[in-house]
Amino acid sequence: MDTLRQRVDTAQAVFDNYNGGLLSSLELGRSVWDVYSSTKSARSHWDAAAPFEGEEIAQILVSYHAMRRSIAGAVASASSKGSTYDKSGVRLMAVGMLQMFENERSNFQQAARAKIPESFHDSIAGPVANLGKEFESAMRALS
């Protein structure tokens, strides 16, 4: 999950510096692809893992919340570039990618509930709901 978080942080930096140019667009595309492929890898590792227990849960929750904060930052950066997407003609693609990642977020949320004991679900419920709202807000900003 740390590799995925690092890829998300890198993508945020690319979004922050995105100027709509060809090279910038290629760099952004590569960065988004890296996040997507890391997402698939992290999910397969997560799905293959046994349910978390004991001290392992605290470590997982720390990583989970760090990931959530990274995703929120990247989503905010991505949604702030609407006019730049228009200039470079990639708004529709940006909306599609954002929706794809929202679907992954939702799937990962369900997988997390299956691996983290129910007594800890409250510790992730609020932050996860907020992240869902941030995706919705970004989708509205780009629509």
C-alpha positions in Angstrom: 0.0 0.0 0.0 3.0 2.3 0.6 4.0 2.0 -3.1 0.5 3.0 -4.1 0.5 6.0 -1.8 3.8 7.1 -3.2 2.4 6.8 -6.8 -0.7 8.8 -5.7 1.6 11.5 -4.2 3.6 11.6 -7.4 0.4 11.9 -9.4 -0.6 14.9 -7.3 2.6 16.6 -8.0 2.1 16.0 -11.7 -1.4 17.4 -11.5 -0.1 20.4 -9.6 2.3 21.2 -12.4 0.1 20.2 -15.3 0.0 22.9 -18.0 -1.9 21.2 -20.8 1.1 20.8 -23.1 2.0 17.7 -24.9 4.9 16.7 -22.6 2.9 17.5 -19.6 0.0 15.5 -20.8 2.2 12.5 -21.5 3.7 12.8 -18.0 0.3 13.0 -16.5 -0.9 10.0 -18.5 2.0 7.9 -17.4 1.5 9.0 -13.8 -2.2 8.1 -13.8 -1.3 4.7 -15.4 1.2 4.1 -12.6 -1.5 4.8 -10.0 -3.9 2.5 -11.8 -1.5 -0.4 -12.1 -0.4 0.1 -8.5 -4.1 0.1 -7.5 -4.6 -3.3 -9.1 -1.5 -4.7 -7.5 -2.4 -3.4 -4.0 -5.9 -4.7 -4.3 -4.7 -8.2 -5.3 -2.3 -8.3 -2.3 -5.1 -7.0 -0.1 -7.6 -9.5 -1.3 -5.1 -12.4 -0.9 -4.2 -11.4 2.7 -5.9 -13.0 5.7 -8.1 -10.8 7.8 -6.1 -8.4 9.9 -5.7 -9.1 13.7 -4.1 -7.6 16.8 -1.3 -5.0 16.4 -1.4 -5.4 12.7 -4.8 -3.5 12.7 -3.3 -0.3 14.1 -0.6 -0.3 11.4 -3.1 -1.0 8.6 -5.3 1.9 9.9 -2.3 4.3 9.9 -1.5 3.3 6.3 -5.2 3.4 5.3 -5.6 7.0 6.6 -2.3 8.1 5.0 -3.6 6.7 1.7 -6.9 8.4 2.1 -5.2 11.8 2.7 -3.0 11.3 -0.4 -6.0 10.4 -2.5 -7.9 13.4 -1.3 -5.0 15.7 -2.2 -4.6 14.2 -5.7 -8.4 14.4 -6.3 -8.4 18.1 -5.3 -5.4 18.8 -7.6 -7.0 16.9 -10.5 -10.3 18.8 -10.1 -8.6 22.2 -10.0 -7.3 21.8 -13.6 -10.7 22.0 -15.4 -9.8 25.0 -17.6 -6.5 23.4 -18.5 -8.2 20.2 -19.5 -10.4 22.2 -21.7 -7.5 23.9 -23.4 -5.8 20.6 -24.1 -9.0 18.7 -25.0 -8.8 16.1 -22.3 -11.7 17.0 -20.0 -13.8 14.0 -21.0 -10.8 11.7 -20.4 -10.1 13.3 -17.0 -13.7 12.7 -15.9 -13.6 9.1 -17.1 -10.4 8.5 -15.1 -11.8 10.1 -12.0 -14.9 7.9 -12.2 -12.7 4.8 -12.7 -10.7 5.7 -9.5 -14.0 6.4 -7.6 -15.1 2.9 -8.5 -11.8 1.5 -7.2 -12.2 3.6 -4.0 -15.6 2.1 -3.5 -14.4 -1.5 -4.2 -11.4 -1.0 -1.8 -13.8 0.3 0.9 -15.8 -3.0 0.6 -12.6 -5.0 0.7 -11.3 -3.1 3.8 -14.5 -3.9 5.6 -14.0 -7.6 4.9 -10.4 -7.6 6.2 -10.7 -5.2 9.2 -12.7 -6.4 12.2 -16.1 -4.9 12.6 -15.1 -3.2 15.9 -12.8 -0.9 13.8 -15.3 0.0 11.1 -16.3 3.2 12.8 -12.7 4.4 12.7 -12.8 4.3 8.9 -16.5 5.1 8.2 -16.3 8.9 8.5 -13.1 9.5 6.7 -14.1 7.1 3.9 -17.5 8.9 3.5 -15.6 12.2 3.3 -13.4 10.8 0.6 -16.5 9.7 -1.3 -17.8 13.3 -1.0 -14.5 14.7 -2.3 -14.8 12.4 -5.4 -18.4 13.6 -5.9 -17.3 17.2 -5.6 -14.4 16.7 -8.1 -16.8 15.1 -10.6 -19.2 18.1 -10.3 -16.3 20.5 -10.8 -15.2 18.7 -14.0 -18.7 18.1 -15.4 
